[in-house]
Amino acid sequence: MTTKRNSTTHIRIGRKAPASPASPASPASPASPASPASPASGATTSTGRRRWLFGAAVLGVATLTAVGALVAEGGAHAAVLTNCAATPANCGYPGATNTGVPSGTALKSVPGQVSSGPGWSYNAAGKDVIVNVKGTVLSGLYIPHNLVIDAANVTVKNVQVVTSGDFGISLTHTAGVTIENSTISGQNATTGRVSSAIDDVYGDSTGMVIKDNNISYFRTAIQISTGLADGNYIHNPGFIAGDHTNGFYVNGGTEPLTIENNTIFNSQWQTDAINLDAGSSGVPVANKTIENNLLAGGGYTIYGGTSPANPTSHIVIEGNRIGQQYYPLGGQYGPGAYFAPTGTGNVWSGNVWDTTGKAIPAP
């Protein structure tokens, strides 16, 4: 059954919740490299944007510890939801059952079963898969190597990438790339973790859409500074001594970026679920929107862009839900830091604790 979303409550309707949902602290096991035809668990997701009525999270009429009822038919108000971190999909957030490669999708192993196709080929010398033709659609593949996108308007859909090393999917000087309904992970949570699961390597790609993916066993799950990231399930990072672990690292910049409707859990004590900061001082950070996400963990869960000593403007952080399953303050030290509430166009509003639905003041 195709799933659809109720825009007033952020609850997906049209699908029953699994009988025994996985704990957010337990990784969604990537498909075994020995069985590439068996894709990672997932489910077909709906089109359109999920919207969380964050005002209802603060002003709702009741508290629910389980989802499944009390949707206001007229769309005016909805009951307050709490404890969504335990089973994110039950609250309409991305989780193990509604992201990644859809269940039942047959995948062909690269290069064992197929080594090339329209617009792409396996590079034996570099042990990577390269897409170099504009408009290529890559689908139905199991890739135990780095996937390099070196062309514009490429779509990666229903693909599983399992690899260690520097990159899972790397974008090089691209535009208009879409990565959706795919599963990207390292090989394991320690020495086999991937350094960056999805990475705009040179920081100059534009028009990226990254949606409904399942990402795990990473040091950094996503590193982009512009485009749209919507509906991704980012969880169970890997760790090697010395790592700074990021759910989503932006590296500053002023191009528009929207991070919405994602579940991002960083069980490590550092660094973040989302980090807008630039890598050096004196770099403006602007036009970034973080909204309607379910977030938890890190040192601070959200870094708002002012570190190290950078000016910010039009940073909108609203309607997010901060879980406390790792730390009482969301992150080890707090839910947010380095946010300038007086910056031009900066907004912190409607962000709430997952366990109570109570508002979180601006850091």
C-alpha positions as CSV (number, residue, x, y, z in Angstrom):
1,M,0.0,0.0,0.0
2,T,1.3,3.4,-0.9
3,T,1.8,5.5,2.2
4,K,0.6,9.1,2.5
5,R,1.1,11.7,5.2
6,N,-1.4,13.7,7.2
7,S,0.1,17.2,6.9
8,T,-1.4,18.4,10.2
9,T,0.3,15.9,12.4
10,H,3.3,14.6,10.5
11,I,1.8,11.1,11.0
12,R,2.0,8.8,8.0
13,I,-1.3,7.1,7.3
14,G,-2.1,4.1,5.2
15,R,0.3,1.7,6.7
16,K,0.3,-0.3,10.0
17,A,3.3,0.0,12.3
18,P,5.5,-3.1,12.6
19,A,4.7,-5.4,15.4
20,S,8.1,-5.2,16.9
21,P,9.9,-2.0,15.8
22,A,13.6,-1.8,16.2
23,S,15.1,0.3,19.0
24,P,16.8,3.5,17.7
25,A,20.0,2.3,19.4
26,S,20.0,-0.9,17.3
27,P,21.3,-0.6,13.8
28,A,19.3,-1.5,10.8
29,S,21.5,-4.3,9.5
30,P,22.8,-3.6,6.0
31,A,22.4,-6.4,3.6
32,S,25.2,-8.9,3.6
33,P,27.7,-8.5,0.8
34,A,27.4,-12.2,0.2
35,S,23.8,-11.9,-0.5
36,P,23.5,-8.8,-2.8
37,A,20.1,-9.9,-4.2
38,S,18.6,-9.4,-0.7
39,P,18.2,-5.6,-0.2
40,A,18.3,-3.8,3.1
41,S,15.0,-3.5,4.8
42,G,12.9,-0.6,3.8
43,A,9.5,0.5,2.6
44,T,8.2,2.5,-0.3
45,T,7.8,6.1,0.9
46,S,5.3,8.6,-0.3
47,T,5.9,11.6,-2.4
48,G,5.6,15.2,-1.1
49,R,6.9,16.8,2.0
50,R,6.2,15.8,5.5
51,R,5.2,18.8,7.6
52,W,5.1,18.9,11.3
53,L,2.7,21.3,12.9
54,F,5.2,22.4,15.5
55,G,2.8,24.7,17.1
56,A,0.7,21.7,18.0
57,A,3.7,20.2,19.8
58,V,3.6,23.1,22.2
59,L,-0.1,23.9,22.3
60,G,-1.7,20.5,21.8
61,V,-4.5,19.2,24.0
62,A,-3.1,15.9,25.2
63,T,0.0,13.9,25.5
64,L,0.4,10.6,23.7
65,T,3.1,8.0,24.4
66,A,2.0,5.9,21.4
67,V,0.7,7.1,18.1
68,G,-2.4,5.9,16.4
69,A,-5.1,8.3,17.3
70,L,-6.3,11.8,17.9
71,V,-5.8,13.5,14.6
72,A,-8.0,16.6,14.4
73,E,-10.1,16.2,11.3
74,G,-10.2,19.9,10.6
75,G,-6.4,20.2,10.8
76,A,-6.6,22.9,13.4
77,H,-5.0,21.1,16.3
78,A,-3.4,17.7,17.1
79,A,-2.5,16.0,20.3
80,V,1.1,16.4,21.6
81,L,3.3,13.5,20.7
82,T,6.0,12.3,23.1
83,N,8.7,9.6,23.1
84,C,9.0,9.4,19.4
85,A,12.7,8.3,19.6
86,A,11.7,4.8,20.6
87,T,10.0,4.1,17.2
88,P,10.3,7.1,15.0
89,A,8.2,5.8,12.2
90,N,5.2,5.6,14.5
91,C,5.3,9.4,14.8
92,G,5.8,9.9,11.1
93,Y,9.5,10.4,11.2
94,P,12.0,8.4,9.2
95,G,13.0,5.0,10.7
96,A,14.2,1.5,9.7
97,T,10.8,0.6,8.1
98,N,10.2,3.6,5.9
99,T,13.6,4.5,4.4
100,G,16.3,3.0,2.3
101,V,16.0,0.4,-0.4
102,P,12.3,-0.8,-0.4
103,S,11.9,-4.3,0.8
104,G,11.6,-6.9,-2.0
105,T,13.9,-5.0,-4.3
106,A,16.3,-7.3,-6.1
107,L,19.8,-5.9,-6.3
108,K,22.6,-6.9,-8.7
109,S,26.1,-6.9,-7.2
110,V,28.8,-4.7,-8.8
111,P,31.1,-6.0,-10.3
112,G,30.2,-9.6,-9.6
113,Q,26.9,-9.6,-11.5
114,V,27.1,-6.4,-13.5
115,S,30.0,-4.1,-14.1
116,S,28.6,-1.3,-16.3
117,G,25.4,0.2,-17.6
118,P,24.1,3.3,-19.4
119,G,26.2,6.2,-18.0
120,W,28.2,4.3,-15.4
121,S,31.0,1.7,-15.1
122,Y,33.1,-0.1,-12.5
123,N,36.7,1.2,-12.4
124,A,38.8,-1.9,-11.5
125,A,42.0,0.2,-11.0
126,G,40.4,2.5,-8.5
127,K,37.9,0.0,-7.2
128,D,35.0,2.5,-7.5
129,V,31.9,3.0,-9.6
130,I,31.9,6.1,-11.7
131,V,28.8,7.9,-13.2
132,N,30.0,10.3,-15.9
133,V,27.0,10.8,-18.2
134,K,24.5,13.6,-17.6
135,G,21.0,12.3,-16.7
136,T,22.0,8.8,-15.7
137,V,19.6,6.9,-13.5
138,L,21.3,4.3,-11.3
139,S,19.0,1.8,-9.7
140,G,18.8,-1.8,-8.4
141,L,22.5,-2.2,-7.6
142,Y,24.5,-3.4,-4.6
143,I,27.8,-1.5,-4.6
144,P,30.5,-2.5,-2.1
145,H,32.7,0.4,-3.3
146,N,32.8,4.2,-3.5
147,L,30.1,5.5,-5.9
148,V,31.5,8.6,-7.6
149,I,28.9,11.0,-9.2
150,D,30.8,13.1,-11.8
151,A,27.9,14.3,-13.9
152,A,24.8,16.5,-13.6
153,N,21.2,15.5,-13.2
154,V,22.0,12.0,-12.0
155,T,19.5,10.0,-10.0
156,V,20.6,7.3,-7.6
157,K,17.5,5.3,-6.5
158,N,17.1,1.9,-4.8
159,V,20.8,1.4,-4.5
160,Q,22.8,-0.1,-1.6
161,V,26.4,1.2,-1.0
162,V,28.4,-0.6,1.7
163,T,32.0,0.4,2.0
164,S,34.8,1.6,4.3
165,G,37.4,4.2,3.5
166,D,36.8,7.9,2.7
167,F,33.4,8.0,0.9
168,G,30.3,6.1,0.3
169,I,28.8,8.3,-2.4
170,S,31.0,11.2,-3.5
171,L,29.7,14.2,-5.6
172,T,32.3,16.0,-7.7
173,H,31.4,19.3,-9.4
174,T,27.8,18.2,-10.0
175,A,24.4,19.8,-10.2
176,G,20.9,18.5,-9.9
177,V,21.8,15.1,-8.3
178,T,19.1,13.2,-6.5
179,I,19.9,10.4,-4.1
180,E,16.7,8.6,-2.8
181,N,15.4,5.5,-1.2
182,S,19.0,4.1,-0.9
183,T,20.9,2.5,1.9
184,I,24.4,3.8,2.5
185,S,26.7,2.4,5.3
186,G,30.1,1.4,6.4
187,Q,31.0,-2.2,6.7
188,N,30.8,-2.1,10.5
189,A,30.7,0.3,13.4
190,T,34.5,0.3,14.1
191,T,37.4,0.0,11.6
192,G,35.0,-0.6,8.7
193,R,33.1,2.7,9.2
194,V,32.9,4.9,6.2
195,S,34.4,8.4,6.8
196,S,31.6,10.3,4.8
197,A,28.6,8.4,3.6
198,I,27.4,11.2,1.2
199,D,29.9,14.0,0.5
200,D,30.0,17.0,-1.8
201,V,33.8,16.6,-2.0
202,Y,34.7,20.0,-3.4
203,G,31.9,22.0,-1.9
204,D,30.7,23.3,-5.2
205,S,27.8,21.0,-6.2
206,T,24.4,22.6,-6.4
207,G,20.7,21.5,-6.5
208,M,21.2,18.3,-4.6
209,V,18.2,16.4,-3.3
210,I,18.9,13.7,-0.7
211,K,15.7,12.0,0.6
212,D,14.4,8.9,2.2
213,N,17.8,7.2,2.6
214,N,19.0,4.9,5.5
215,I,22.5,5.8,6.6
216,S,24.6,4.1,9.2
217,Y,28.2,3.2,10.3
218,F,29.7,6.6,9.4
219,R,31.9,9.3,10.8
220,T,29.9,11.9,8.9
221,A,26.6,10.8,7.4
222,I,26.0,13.8,5.0
223,Q,28.2,16.7,4.1
224,I,26.6,19.2,1.8
225,S,26.1,23.0,2.1
226,T,23.1,23.6,-0.3
227,G,20.0,21.8,-1.6
228,L,17.5,19.7,0.2
229,A,17.8,16.8,2.7
230,D,14.4,15.4,3.5
231,G,13.2,12.2,5.2
232,N,16.5,10.5,5.9
233,Y,17.2,8.1,8.7
234,I,20.7,8.7,10.0
235,H,21.7,6.4,12.9
236,N,24.3,4.2,14.5
237,P,27.5,6.0,13.6
238,G,30.7,4.2,13.5
239,F,33.7,5.2,15.5
240,I,37.5,5.1,15.3
241,A,39.6,6.7,18.0
242,G,40.0,10.4,17.2
243,D,36.8,10.7,15.1
244,H,34.6,13.8,15.3
245,T,31.2,12.3,14.6
246,N,28.7,14.4,12.6
247,G,25.2,13.4,11.6
248,F,25.0,16.3,9.1
249,Y,27.9,18.7,8.5
250,V,27.3,21.8,6.4
251,N,30.6,23.6,6.5
252,G,29.0,27.0,6.4
253,G,28.3,29.0,3.2
254,T,25.4,31.2,2.2
255,E,23.7,29.1,-0.5
256,P,20.2,27.9,0.6
257,L,20.0,24.6,2.4
258,T,16.9,22.9,3.9
259,I,17.3,20.0,6.3
260,E,13.8,18.8,7.1
261,N,11.8,15.8,8.3
262,N,14.9,13.7,9.1
263,T,15.7,11.4,12.0
264,I,19.3,11.9,13.1
265,F,20.7,10.0,16.1
266,N,24.3,10.4,17.1
267,S,25.0,8.1,20.0
268,Q,28.5,9.4,20.4
269,W,29.4,12.0,23.0
270,Q,30.6,14.3,20.2
271,T,30.1,16.1,17.9
272,D,26.6,16.7,16.7
273,A,23.4,15.7,14.9
274,I,23.5,18.8,12.7
275,N,26.4,21.2,12.4
276,L,26.1,24.4,10.4
277,D,29.6,25.7,11.4
278,A,32.2,26.6,8.8
279,G,35.6,25.0,9.0
280,S,37.4,28.4,9.4
281,S,36.7,31.8,11.0
282,G,35.4,34.8,9.2
283,V,33.1,32.8,6.9
284,P,29.5,34.0,6.7
285,V,26.9,31.3,7.3
286,A,23.4,32.1,6.1
287,N,20.2,30.8,4.5
288,K,20.0,27.5,6.3
289,T,16.8,26.0,7.5
290,I,16.6,23.1,10.0
291,E,12.9,22.1,10.6
292,N,10.7,19.3,11.7
293,N,13.5,16.9,12.5
294,L,13.9,14.3,15.2
295,L,17.4,14.7,16.7
296,A,19.5,13.4,19.5
297,G,23.0,13.0,20.7
298,G,26.5,14.5,20.1
299,G,28.2,17.0,22.3
300,Y,25.6,19.6,21.3
301,T,22.8,18.3,19.2
302,I,22.6,21.4,16.9
303,Y,25.5,23.7,16.2
304,G,24.0,27.0,14.9
305,G,26.8,28.3,12.7
306,T,28.6,31.0,14.8
307,S,31.7,28.9,15.6
308,P,34.5,29.7,15.0
309,A,33.5,33.5,15.2
310,N,31.4,33.5,12.1
311,P,28.6,35.9,11.3
312,T,25.2,34.2,10.7
313,S,21.9,35.4,9.2
314,H,18.7,33.7,8.1
315,I,19.3,30.6,10.2
316,V,15.9,29.1,10.9
317,I,15.7,26.3,13.5
318,E,12.1,25.5,14.2
319,G,9.8,22.6,15.0
320,N,12.5,20.1,15.8
321,R,12.1,17.4,18.4
322,I,15.2,16.6,20.6
323,G,15.4,13.1,22.1
324,Q,17.0,12.3,25.4
325,Q,17.8,8.6,25.0
326,Y,21.6,9.3,25.1
327,Y,21.8,12.3,27.3
328,P,19.4,14.2,29.6
329,L,20.2,17.4,27.7
330,G,19.8,15.9,24.2
331,G,23.5,16.2,23.6
332,Q,26.1,15.6,26.3
333,Y,26.3,19.4,27.0
334,G,23.0,20.6,25.6
335,P,20.5,20.7,22.8
336,G,22.2,23.5,20.9
337,A,25.1,25.9,20.8
338,Y,26.7,28.7,18.7
339,F,23.3,30.1,17.6
340,A,22.9,33.9,17.4
341,P,19.3,34.7,18.2
342,T,19.9,38.4,17.4
343,G,21.3,37.7,13.9
344,T,19.3,39.1,11.0
345,G,16.5,36.6,10.1
346,N,17.6,34.1,12.7
347,V,14.8,32.1,14.3
348,W,14.7,29.5,17.0
349,S,11.1,28.5,17.5
350,G,8.8,25.5,18.4
351,N,11.7,23.2,19.3
352,V,10.6,20.7,21.9
353,W,11.8,17.9,24.1
354,D,10.7,14.5,22.8
355,T,9.9,13.1,26.3
356,T,7.6,15.9,27.4
357,G,6.7,18.1,24.4
358,K,7.9,21.1,26.4
359,A,9.6,24.0,24.6
360,I,13.4,24.3,24.4
361,P,14.6,27.9,24.8
362,A,17.2,29.3,22.3
363,P,20.8,28.5,23.4
